[in-house]
Amino acid sequence: MKSFGSRDLENFVKKFNFTFHSISSSHHAKYYPPKSRISTDPSRPFFQFQLGRKTYDPHSASRYISQLKKLGLTKEEIEKNI
């Protein structure tokens, strides 16, 4: 998996029609997936990531990919488009 940053994630969620919700005071953006995506984690039906990062460390990148998978995206979709 190639490394990526917050700008890459922002472009990714826009490409897959996620809806912007808010930016928190700790610089985390929150997006909701389109209704066509079925979440496997009903307690967290949104995608949240930290803004202002050129590249994420491997642990954070892996965590964001796992969150996207729980929101109904496949590993192939993620790797191809991020």
VMD Tcl script that builds the backbone (N, CA, C; Angstrom):
set m [mol new atoms 246]
animate dup $m
set s [atomselect $m all]
$s set {name element resname resid chain x y z} {
  {N N MET 1 A 0.853 -1.187 0.000}
  {CA C MET 1 A 0.000 0.000 0.000}
  {C C MET 1 A 0.888 1.235 0.000}
  {N N LYS 2 A 0.620 2.141 -0.931}
  {CA C LYS 2 A 1.407 3.369 -0.974}
  {C C LYS 2 A 0.998 4.296 0.165}
  {N N SER 3 A 1.903 5.199 0.539}
  {CA C SER 3 A 1.580 6.142 1.611}
  {C C SER 3 A 0.657 7.229 1.056}
  {N N PHE 4 A -0.137 7.816 1.947}
  {CA C PHE 4 A -1.076 8.853 1.540}
  {C C PHE 4 A -1.270 9.832 2.688}
  {N N GLY 5 A -1.799 11.004 2.359}
  {CA C GLY 5 A -2.030 12.041 3.351}
  {C C GLY 5 A -3.482 12.481 3.381}
  {N N SER 6 A -3.733 13.543 4.125}
  {CA C SER 6 A -5.112 13.995 4.311}
  {C C SER 6 A -5.728 14.513 3.014}
  {N N ARG 7 A -4.937 15.123 2.165}
  {CA C ARG 7 A -5.474 15.620 0.893}
  {C C ARG 7 A -5.928 14.455 0.010}
  {N N ASP 8 A -5.150 13.370 0.022}
  {CA C ASP 8 A -5.526 12.174 -0.740}
  {C C ASP 8 A -6.831 11.580 -0.213}
  {N N LEU 9 A -6.968 11.517 1.114}
  {CA C LEU 9 A -8.195 10.971 1.704}
  {C C LEU 9 A -9.396 11.846 1.379}
  {N N GLU 10 A -9.190 13.157 1.423}
  {CA C GLU 10 A -10.290 14.076 1.125}
  {C C GLU 10 A -10.768 13.896 -0.321}
  {N N ASN 11 A -9.835 13.777 -1.254}
  {CA C ASN 11 A -10.206 13.544 -2.656}
  {C C ASN 11 A -10.890 12.193 -2.820}
  {N N PHE 12 A -10.434 11.194 -2.077}
  {CA C PHE 12 A -11.012 9.857 -2.147}
  {C C PHE 12 A -12.477 9.863 -1.717}
  {N N VAL 13 A -12.779 10.462 -0.560}
  {CA C VAL 13 A -14.163 10.444 -0.072}
  {C C VAL 13 A -15.086 11.257 -0.981}
  {N N LYS 14 A -14.566 12.316 -1.574}
  {CA C LYS 14 A -15.378 13.095 -2.517}
  {C C LYS 14 A -15.670 12.279 -3.774}
  {N N LYS 15 A -14.684 11.507 -4.221}
  {CA C LYS 15 A -14.858 10.675 -5.418}
  {C C LYS 15 A -15.943 9.626 -5.212}
  {N N PHE 16 A -16.076 9.115 -3.986}
  {CA C PHE 16 A -17.071 8.091 -3.690}
  {C C PHE 16 A -18.351 8.680 -3.087}
  {N N ASN 17 A -18.567 9.973 -3.290}
  {CA C ASN 17 A -19.806 10.674 -2.918}
  {C C ASN 17 A -20.120 10.656 -1.430}
  {N N PHE 18 A -19.093 10.703 -0.589}
  {CA C PHE 18 A -19.324 10.865 0.842}
  {C C PHE 18 A -19.778 12.300 1.073}
  {N N THR 19 A -20.631 12.516 2.059}
  {CA C THR 19 A -21.174 13.835 2.359}
  {C C THR 19 A -20.422 14.452 3.525}
  {N N PHE 20 A -19.904 15.663 3.305}
  {CA C PHE 20 A -19.178 16.369 4.362}
  {C C PHE 20 A -20.137 16.738 5.482}
  {N N HIS 21 A -19.693 16.549 6.730}
  {CA C HIS 21 A -20.521 16.903 7.877}
  {C C HIS 21 A -19.916 18.063 8.654}
  {N N SER 22 A -18.675 17.924 9.124}
  {CA C SER 22 A -18.086 18.982 9.936}
  {C C SER 22 A -16.583 18.790 10.088}
  {N N ILE 23 A -15.943 19.842 10.634}
  {CA C ILE 23 A -14.542 19.767 11.044}
  {C C ILE 23 A -14.521 20.102 12.526}
  {N N SER 24 A -13.908 19.232 13.312}
  {CA C SER 24 A -13.864 19.441 14.757}
  {C C SER 24 A -12.743 20.414 15.122}
  {N N SER 25 A -12.725 20.842 16.363}
  {CA C SER 25 A -11.695 21.768 16.827}
  {C C SER 25 A -10.313 21.118 16.842}
  {N N SER 26 A -10.261 19.803 16.812}
  {CA C SER 26 A -8.974 19.095 16.783}
  {C C SER 26 A -8.552 18.753 15.349}
  {N N HIS 27 A -9.147 19.430 14.361}
  {CA C HIS 27 A -8.803 19.286 12.943}
  {C C HIS 27 A -9.068 17.890 12.394}
  {N N HIS 28 A -10.216 17.351 12.722}
  {CA C HIS 28 A -10.676 16.088 12.163}
  {C C HIS 28 A -11.911 16.373 11.312}
  {N N ALA 29 A -11.889 15.883 10.081}
  {CA C ALA 29 A -13.040 16.040 9.184}
  {C C ALA 29 A -13.936 14.819 9.315}
  {N N LYS 30 A -15.237 15.050 9.292}
  {CA C LYS 30 A -16.204 13.954 9.392}
  {C C LYS 30 A -17.040 13.918 8.119}
  {N N TYR 31 A -17.109 12.732 7.522}
  {CA C TYR 31 A -17.880 12.501 6.306}
  {C C TYR 31 A -18.813 11.322 6.516}
  {N N TYR 32 A -19.993 11.401 5.903}
  {CA C TYR 32 A -20.947 10.291 5.933}
  {C C TYR 32 A -20.968 9.628 4.560}
  {N N PRO 33 A -20.988 8.295 4.516}
  {CA C PRO 33 A -21.010 7.593 3.226}
  {C C PRO 33 A -22.375 7.720 2.559}
  {N N PRO 34 A -22.436 7.479 1.245}
  {CA C PRO 34 A -23.742 7.500 0.573}
  {C C PRO 34 A -24.630 6.378 1.099}
  {N N LYS 35 A -25.922 6.558 0.969}
  {CA C LYS 35 A -26.886 5.570 1.479}
  {C C LYS 35 A -26.725 4.206 0.812}
  {N N SER 36 A -26.143 4.173 -0.385}
  {CA C SER 36 A -25.972 2.901 -1.095}
  {C C SER 36 A -24.909 2.010 -0.457}
  {N N ARG 37 A -24.049 2.579 0.375}
  {CA C ARG 37 A -23.007 1.802 1.062}
  {C C ARG 37 A -23.575 1.269 2.367}
  {N N ILE 38 A -23.410 -0.013 2.600}
  {CA C ILE 38 A -23.929 -0.641 3.815}
  {C C ILE 38 A -22.796 -0.781 4.823}
  {N N SER 39 A -22.951 -0.146 5.960}
  {CA C SER 39 A -21.936 -0.177 7.007}
  {C C SER 39 A -22.030 -1.461 7.820}
  {N N THR 40 A -20.862 -2.029 8.145}
  {CA C THR 40 A -20.831 -3.213 9.007}
  {C C THR 40 A -20.628 -2.825 10.465}
  {N N ASP 41 A -20.487 -1.526 10.729}
  {CA C ASP 41 A -20.293 -1.035 12.092}
  {C C ASP 41 A -21.347 0.032 12.381}
  {N N PRO 42 A -22.532 -0.369 12.853}
  {CA C PRO 42 A -23.611 0.604 13.061}
  {C C PRO 42 A -23.318 1.634 14.152}
  {N N SER 43 A -22.358 1.358 15.026}
  {CA C SER 43 A -22.044 2.323 16.080}
  {C C SER 43 A -21.220 3.493 15.552}
  {N N ARG 44 A -20.633 3.351 14.361}
  {CA C ARG 44 A -19.805 4.412 13.781}
  {C C ARG 44 A -20.121 4.541 12.286}
  {N N PRO 45 A -21.266 5.124 11.946}
  {CA C PRO 45 A -21.685 5.188 10.541}
  {C C PRO 45 A -21.067 6.360 9.766}
  {N N PHE 46 A -19.893 6.803 10.144}
  {CA C PHE 46 A -19.237 7.925 9.483}
  {C C PHE 46 A -17.746 7.639 9.366}
  {N N PHE 47 A -17.051 8.467 8.574}
  {CA C PHE 47 A -15.609 8.342 8.394}
  {C C PHE 47 A -14.982 9.632 8.874}
  {N N GLN 48 A -14.046 9.529 9.789}
  {CA C GLN 48 A -13.408 10.701 10.378}
  {C C GLN 48 A -11.902 10.550 10.249}
  {N N PHE 49 A -11.226 11.627 9.806}
  {CA C PHE 49 A -9.774 11.573 9.670}
  {C C PHE 49 A -9.165 12.930 9.988}
  {N N GLN 50 A -7.887 12.897 10.356}
  {CA C GLN 50 A -7.177 14.105 10.751}
  {C C GLN 50 A -6.708 14.864 9.517}
  {N N LEU 51 A -6.918 16.166 9.524}
  {CA C LEU 51 A -6.511 17.028 8.423}
  {C C LEU 51 A -5.089 17.553 8.635}
  {N N GLY 52 A -4.484 18.049 7.573}
  {CA C GLY 52 A -3.186 18.703 7.664}
  {C C GLY 52 A -1.993 17.767 7.718}
  {N N ARG 53 A -2.143 16.540 7.261}
  {CA C ARG 53 A -1.035 15.572 7.264}
  {C C ARG 53 A -0.588 15.310 5.833}
  {N N LYS 54 A 0.718 15.488 5.572}
  {CA C LYS 54 A 1.239 15.163 4.244}
  {C C LYS 54 A 1.224 13.666 4.029}
  {N N THR 55 A 1.641 12.914 5.038}
  {CA C THR 55 A 1.546 11.451 4.996}
  {C C THR 55 A 1.203 10.954 6.391}
  {N N TYR 56 A 0.405 9.922 6.440}
  {CA C TYR 56 A 0.053 9.296 7.712}
  {C C TYR 56 A 1.067 8.206 8.024}
  {N N ASP 57 A 1.316 7.974 9.311}
  {CA C ASP 57 A 2.178 6.869 9.703}
  {C C ASP 57 A 1.459 5.561 9.355}
  {N N PRO 58 A 2.195 4.458 9.222}
  {CA C PRO 58 A 1.569 3.192 8.793}
  {C C PRO 58 A 0.395 2.745 9.666}
  {N N HIS 59 A 0.483 2.967 10.970}
  {CA C HIS 59 A -0.610 2.557 11.854}
  {C C HIS 59 A -1.886 3.347 11.549}
  {N N SER 60 A -1.770 4.661 11.418}
  {CA C SER 60 A -2.941 5.498 11.116}
  {C C SER 60 A -3.518 5.161 9.749}
  {N N ALA 61 A -2.644 4.971 8.762}
  {CA C ALA 61 A -3.107 4.632 7.415}
  {C C ALA 61 A -3.895 3.325 7.431}
  {N N SER 62 A -3.391 2.344 8.148}
  {CA C SER 62 A -4.079 1.052 8.255}
  {C C SER 62 A -5.435 1.206 8.939}
  {N N ARG 63 A -5.485 2.037 9.962}
  {CA C ARG 63 A -6.742 2.273 10.686}
  {C C ARG 63 A -7.780 2.937 9.779}
  {N N TYR 64 A -7.356 3.910 8.974}
  {CA C TYR 64 A -8.284 4.577 8.059}
  {C C TYR 64 A -8.798 3.610 6.991}
  {N N ILE 65 A -7.939 2.747 6.495}
  {CA C ILE 65 A -8.362 1.752 5.505}
  {C C ILE 65 A -9.381 0.797 6.124}
  {N N SER 66 A -9.149 0.385 7.359}
  {CA C SER 66 A -10.100 -0.501 8.049}
  {C C SER 66 A -11.449 0.176 8.227}
  {N N GLN 67 A -11.440 1.463 8.564}
  {CA C GLN 67 A -12.693 2.203 8.722}
  {C C GLN 67 A -13.454 2.250 7.399}
  {N N LEU 68 A -12.733 2.487 6.305}
  {CA C LEU 68 A -13.385 2.546 4.994}
  {C C LEU 68 A -13.979 1.196 4.611}
  {N N LYS 69 A -13.298 0.111 4.937}
  {CA C LYS 69 A -13.830 -1.230 4.656}
  {C C LYS 69 A -15.119 -1.468 5.432}
  {N N LYS 70 A -15.175 -0.994 6.674}
  {CA C LYS 70 A -16.381 -1.163 7.487}
  {C C LYS 70 A -17.551 -0.352 6.936}
  {N N LEU 71 A -17.247 0.652 6.120}
  {CA C LEU 71 A -18.300 1.476 5.521}
  {C C LEU 71 A -18.732 0.955 4.151}
  {N N GLY 72 A -18.310 -0.253 3.798}
  {CA C GLY 72 A -18.807 -0.889 2.585}
  {C C GLY 72 A -17.912 -0.821 1.367}
  {N N LEU 73 A -16.699 -0.302 1.501}
  {CA C LEU 73 A -15.776 -0.259 0.371}
  {C C LEU 73 A -14.904 -1.509 0.376}
  {N N THR 74 A -14.485 -1.938 -0.799}
  {CA C THR 74 A -13.605 -3.102 -0.877}
  {C C THR 74 A -12.148 -2.650 -0.850}
  {N N LYS 75 A -11.276 -3.584 -0.519}
  {CA C LYS 75 A -9.846 -3.282 -0.473}
  {C C LYS 75 A -9.346 -2.844 -1.853}
  {N N GLU 76 A -9.866 -3.469 -2.903}
  {CA C GLU 76 A -9.459 -3.131 -4.268}
  {C C GLU 76 A -9.865 -1.700 -4.623}
  {N N GLU 77 A -11.082 -1.302 -4.255}
  {CA C GLU 77 A -11.536 0.071 -4.517}
  {C C GLU 77 A -10.638 1.073 -3.803}
  {N N ILE 78 A -10.288 0.763 -2.581}
  {CA C ILE 78 A -9.470 1.674 -1.783}
  {C C ILE 78 A -8.074 1.795 -2.373}
  {N N GLU 79 A -7.413 0.658 -2.622}
  {CA C GLU 79 A -6.042 0.682 -3.128}
  {C C GLU 79 A -5.951 1.312 -4.516}
  {N N LYS 80 A -6.945 1.101 -5.341}
  {CA C LYS 80 A -6.921 1.641 -6.699}
  {C C LYS 80 A -7.118 3.159 -6.713}
  {N N ASN 81 A -7.910 3.684 -5.801}
  {CA C ASN 81 A -8.313 5.095 -5.869}
  {C C ASN 81 A -7.665 6.022 -4.859}
  {N N ILE 82 A -6.908 5.502 -3.932}
  {CA C ILE 82 A -6.332 6.399 -2.920}
  {C C ILE 82 A -4.992 6.945 -3.365}
}
mol reanalyze $m
mol bondsrecalc $m
mol representation Tube
mol addrep $m
